[in-house]
Amino acid sequence: VRTAALPISLDAATLCSIKAAEAFSVIAGANASIVAGGSANINAGLSASMLGNVNVNMIATEGNVNLVSVGGNVNVKGMLIYLN
């Protein structure tokens, strides 16, 4: 599906599913958002990356932020690392 000038909207009353047998890309020329009323999950078979050219923020408005490495190390690198 392609449009030259108008936006595209997909609305579903219950489940909206997109599946790809191979690679899948979502590309936005400006901002992109994923909003979930419940939990949101990212699962990768090999690795997962978040890249921000200016900032990357992980914020829990309630509860904890947990970084867990089951089979390896947790590496924290930066010019300065601030704790509290």
ROGUKOL-143459 format. One record per residue (C-alpha): x, y, z; residue in one letter. Coordinates in pm, 1 decimal. Layout:
<lumdrens>
LUMDREN          x          y          z   resn
LUMDREN          X          Y          Z      A
...
</lumdrens>
This chain:
<lumdrens>
LUMDREN          x          y          z   resn
LUMDREN        0.0        0.0        0.0      V
LUMDREN      147.1      332.8      -98.7      R
LUMDREN       19.9      689.9     -111.9      T
LUMDREN      190.0      993.4     -259.7      A
LUMDREN       42.0     1261.9      -35.7      A
LUMDREN     -212.1     1127.8      213.3      L
LUMDREN     -153.8      934.9      538.1      P
LUMDREN     -247.0      569.7      588.0      I
LUMDREN     -432.4      447.3      895.5      S
LUMDREN     -494.7       88.3     1008.9      L
LUMDREN     -764.0       48.3     1274.1      D
LUMDREN     -874.4     -282.0     1426.8      A
LUMDREN    -1145.9     -343.5     1685.4      A
LUMDREN     -937.4     -615.5     1854.5      T
LUMDREN     -611.9     -759.4     1716.8      L
LUMDREN     -394.0     -605.2     1446.7      C
LUMDREN     -107.1     -835.7     1349.4      S
LUMDREN      179.2     -783.5     1103.6      I
LUMDREN      395.9    -1086.7     1025.1      K
LUMDREN      698.6    -1122.0      799.3      A
LUMDREN      874.3    -1448.7      713.2      A
LUMDREN     1204.4    -1262.5      671.6      E
LUMDREN     1315.7     -905.7      756.3      A
LUMDREN     1067.9     -638.2      864.4      F
LUMDREN     1132.1     -261.8      882.7      S
LUMDREN      939.8       33.4     1019.7      V
LUMDREN     1087.2      364.3      904.8      I
LUMDREN      960.9      712.4      995.0      A
LUMDREN     1095.1     1031.8      843.8      G
LUMDREN     1024.3     1212.0     1172.1      A
LUMDREN      905.8     1093.3     1515.2      N
LUMDREN      779.1      738.2     1576.3      A
LUMDREN      578.3      610.9     1873.4      S
LUMDREN      468.3      275.8     2008.9      I
LUMDREN      201.7      304.9     2277.2      V
LUMDREN       55.2        9.8     2467.3      A
LUMDREN     -228.8       25.6     2717.4      G
LUMDREN      -71.4     -276.3     2889.3      G
LUMDREN      274.4     -428.2     2855.1      S
LUMDREN      506.5     -374.8     2557.0      A
LUMDREN      770.7     -634.0     2466.0      N
LUMDREN     1067.0     -645.4     2229.5      I
LUMDREN     1206.7     -995.3     2178.2      N
LUMDREN     1503.0    -1072.0     1952.4      A
LUMDREN     1658.8    -1407.7     1870.8      G
LUMDREN     2013.4    -1265.4     1860.7      L
LUMDREN     2038.2     -907.9     1987.1      S
LUMDREN     1836.0     -591.0     2043.6      A
LUMDREN     1963.8     -233.6     2014.0      S
LUMDREN     1840.2      114.9     2100.2      M
LUMDREN     2026.5      404.7     1942.3      L
LUMDREN     1961.7      772.4     2003.6      G
LUMDREN     2185.7     1035.8     1846.8      N
LUMDREN     2119.6     1272.5     2138.4      V
LUMDREN     1955.8     1079.7     2426.7      N
LUMDREN     1821.6      738.2     2521.4      V
LUMDREN     1589.7      743.4     2822.9      N
LUMDREN     1447.9      449.5     3016.5      M
LUMDREN     1200.4      568.6     3278.5      I
LUMDREN      974.8      377.4     3514.9      A
LUMDREN      713.5      616.6     3652.9      T
LUMDREN      626.9      353.6     3915.7      E
LUMDREN      832.1       54.9     4025.5      G
LUMDREN     1179.5      -53.4     3919.1      N
LUMDREN     1407.5      -49.9     3616.1      V
LUMDREN     1589.7     -382.9     3597.7      N
LUMDREN     1894.7     -461.9     3386.4      L
LUMDREN     1954.6     -836.6     3386.5      V
LUMDREN     2216.5    -1042.2     3206.3      S
LUMDREN     2150.4    -1412.4     3258.6      V
LUMDREN     2462.4    -1547.7     3087.1      G
LUMDREN     2711.7    -1261.6     3075.7      G
LUMDREN     2830.5     -927.3     3207.1      N
LUMDREN     2653.4     -593.2     3232.3      V
LUMDREN     2877.4     -320.8     3088.2      N
LUMDREN     2812.9       47.7     3162.6      V
LUMDREN     3027.8      287.5     2961.8      K
LUMDREN     3026.6      665.3     2941.5      G
LUMDREN     3242.4      972.2     2984.6      M
LUMDREN     3100.1     1016.1     3336.4      L
LUMDREN     2867.7      775.1     3519.2      I
LUMDREN     2641.4      938.1     3776.6      Y
LUMDREN     2478.3      735.2     4054.2      L
LUMDREN     2203.6      931.8     4232.8      N
</lumdrens>
